[in-house]
Amino acid sequence: MRSYPFSLSLDAASFRQVITQVCVACGLLFALPTASYAAERIKDLASIQGVRDNPLIGYGLVVGLDGSGDQVRQTPFTQQSLTNMLSQLGVTIPQGSNMQLRNVAAVMVTARLPAFARPGQSVDVVVSSMGNAKSLRGGTLLMTPLKGANGQVYAIAQGNLLVGGAGAEAGGSSVQVNQLNGGTIPSGATVEQSVPTTFVSNGMLHLEMNSSDFGTAQNVVEAINRRFGSDTARALDGRLIQIQGPHDPQAQAAFLSDIENMQVTLPPARARVVVNARTGSVVMNRSVTIDEAAVAYGNLSVVISRQPQVSQPDTPFGGGQTVVADSTQIEMRSEGGALQRVSTSANLADVVRALNALGASPQDLLSILQNLKSAGALRADLEII
């Protein structure tokens, strides 16, 4: 019998799949240890360095308003701008003329020039009043050059405004819904010249993570190296990843497309609590925990204690195991002797829920969270906005 030497190269995921299929075929399927982790695309976690939008800005005039434009006495630049525009069109305005321009408004026009934009493409623009116009509804933006940070014109904007607000006024009373002094023009600007976008140099490119995290950066590096080779990517720090791509420009787009759509396992998120002091809202992730603590603030008292609890199996030979778990008790006292007792695990969500049940104000809740953080009992970053 002749033997044929061969070699098989499998990564960890493929090896696990092969072993599982073999065990199923042999009737010997056993439980393999599994873990559930969040997975995201690299496209959602990072951006390619050099591929970015460029802000554009311009000054223009909106005409066709129904008597809701700028008042000339309070906004003289509107009349000056209109005079200059008319002179370029061959219309001469006598010196000292007092034009009543209630249908004209001076506006600022802004837009964002996307990466790889080419002449002839359209971009959206935002138009905002800079005078005392009451409303831009029904107005038309005249031809407005949009300039970049270097002063060059990259786009020309013009078109009818789309204003989402509405208002009415009669007899000294008025009503208004949403904002009337700003609007948009979808595809209202035409690109006149492109901005050179350089993101690859000698086949070398860089990924910028959306947030600094060494664990996420290392997982991205491992995923890229597992797909394209061990020396393809390396993390320069917790935010920047260097990647050696193909030198052929025609292959770079496909290479970057493969990288952006790769799935990466995320490490556990950093524990964080965000408190809005104005609205009293509290947002936290599931990594937030608290330790034993007691907090007294005003007419509220909060006591958090933890005790070990032993769980025994029902039968001596039932195959069960003795488990020791922590049981946390939370007690809250308010003015008048009211008492609520909550048996729960040591997590902040139950504390916040219990405080809300007592009618704690947002300021009370904020002070209690700050006290827990100062005492070292709140295992999370506390951010106040």
Stockholm file with secondary structure:
# STOCKHOLM 1.0

chainA/1-385         MRSYPFSLSLDAASFRQVITQVCVACGLLFALPTASYAAERIKDLASIQGVRDNPLIGYGLVVGLDGSGDQVRQTPFTQQSLTNMLSQLGVTIPQGSNMQLRNVAAVMVTARLPAFARPGQSVDVVVSSMGNAKSLRGGTLLMTPLKGANGQVYAIAQGNLLVGGAGAEAGGSSVQVNQLNGGTIPSGATVEQSVPTTFVSNGMLHLEMNSSDFGTAQNVVEAINRRFGSDTARALDGRLIQIQGPHDPQAQAAFLSDIENMQVTLPPARARVVVNARTGSVVMNRSVTIDEAAVAYGNLSVVISRQPQVSQPDTPFGGGQTVVADSTQIEMRSEGGALQRVSTSANLADVVRALNALGASPQDLLSILQNLKSAGALRADLEII
#=GR chainA/1-385 SS CCCCCCCCCCCHHHHHHHHHHHHHHHTCCCCCCCCCCCEEEHHHHEEETTCCCEEEEEEEEEECCSSCSCCTTTCHHHHHHHHHHHHHTTCCCCTTCCCCCTTCEEEEEEEEECTTCCTTCEEEEEEEECSCCSCCTTCEEEEEEEECTTSCEEEEEEEECBCCCEEEEETTEEEEESCSSEEEEEEEEEECSCCCCCCCBTTEEEEEESSCCHHHHHHHHHHHHHHHCTTSEEESSSSEEEEECCSCHHHHHHHHHHHHTCEEECCCCCCEEEECTTTCCEEECTTCEECSEEEEETTEEEEEEEEEEEECCSSTTSSCCCEEEEEEEEEEECTTSCEEEEEECSCHHHHHHHHHHTTCCHHHHHHHHHHHHHTTCEESEEEEC
#=GC SS_cons         CCCCCCCCCCCHHHHHHHHHHHHHHHTCCCCCCCCCCCEEEHHHHEEETTCCCEEEEEEEEEECCSSCSCCTTTCHHHHHHHHHHHHHTTCCCCTTCCCCCTTCEEEEEEEEECTTCCTTCEEEEEEEECSCCSCCTTCEEEEEEEECTTSCEEEEEEEECBCCCEEEEETTEEEEESCSSEEEEEEEEEECSCCCCCCCBTTEEEEEESSCCHHHHHHHHHHHHHHHCTTSEEESSSSEEEEECCSCHHHHHHHHHHHHTCEEECCCCCCEEEECTTTCCEEECTTCEECSEEEEETTEEEEEEEEEEEECCSSTTSSCCCEEEEEEEEEEECTTSCEEEEEECSCHHHHHHHHHHTTCCHHHHHHHHHHHHHTTCEESEEEEC
//
